[in-house]
Amino acid sequence: MKWTRHPRTRIVLAVLAVMVALATLVARLSRVSRGGKQNVLSWSRSQSQNNRASTEQSPAQSQNNLANPLSPATPSPPGTIAPLPNNRLSLAAPAYLVIPVAGVRPDQLRDTFSEARSEGRVHDAIDIPAPRGTPVLAAADGTIVKLFQSERGGITIYQSSTDGKFVYYYAHLDRYADGLAEGHFAKQGETIAYVGDTGNAGAGNYHLHFSIALVSDQKRYWDGTNINPYPLLNR
């Protein structure tokens, strides 16, 4: 059209076009800015929740930390408990033993491990009463390392476990099984001796004194840390 060729008209149209373009640009920037703020707020809320989750502790964790003031500052994952130091004596024990006196049931046993003895000693063993001459059985497979006459224990036997970690001690015996000798490999349940009252058991107090020791040196079979036989036999 001819009117559009007029210089003033073209200037006006150019100005209008610029204004429309600016208005469009401003509107777009405003939408982007509002969207960006929403994203930022959403991210912040999520991060806040994550931060709380990483620092809050469950009741079990709080109790665990109170019970163990030396525990690390970083809490354990929920539902877990930091492992306690290994108790060597509770973890290191023979896997399976038979009661070393023939005919005795688990419910007939009595825990005498912590009982006091003469001269301020602790028993560190289990006494299993039985009539004189009752067969004494090998509690586990193992080698007879020593047949010994002891003032306190009377007629005794030291037997080493197959892995060399434990020594089984049988005392107050009446006599050994026929043909028993040091170096003999006794099978679990094999008769190796007979119940008696020798040593300091007391006349007529027929019983087997049975103990288990965890040893660090097989050659020092008499020197070890005693383990309570009662829970190992009463199961």
DATARA-V60063 format. One record per run of one state. SS is the DSSP state (A for helix, B for strand, O for the rest). FROM is the first residue (numbers start at 0). LEN is the number of residues. Records with the same first field share a line. If there is no record, write none. Layout:
SS: FROM-LEN ; FROM-LEN
This chain:
O: 0-1 ; 5-1 ; 55-3 ; 67-20 ; 91-9 ; 101-4 ; 108-7 ; 116-1 ; 120-1 ; 122-3 ; 129-5 ; 137-4 ; 150-3 ; 161-4 ; 176-8 ; 186-4 ; 196-10 ; 214-10 ; 227-2 ; 233-2
A: 1-4 ; 6-49 ; 58-9 ; 87-4 ; 105-3 ; 117-3 ; 229-4
B: 100-1 ; 115-1 ; 121-1 ; 125-4 ; 134-3 ; 141-9 ; 153-8 ; 165-11 ; 184-2 ; 190-6 ; 206-8 ; 224-3
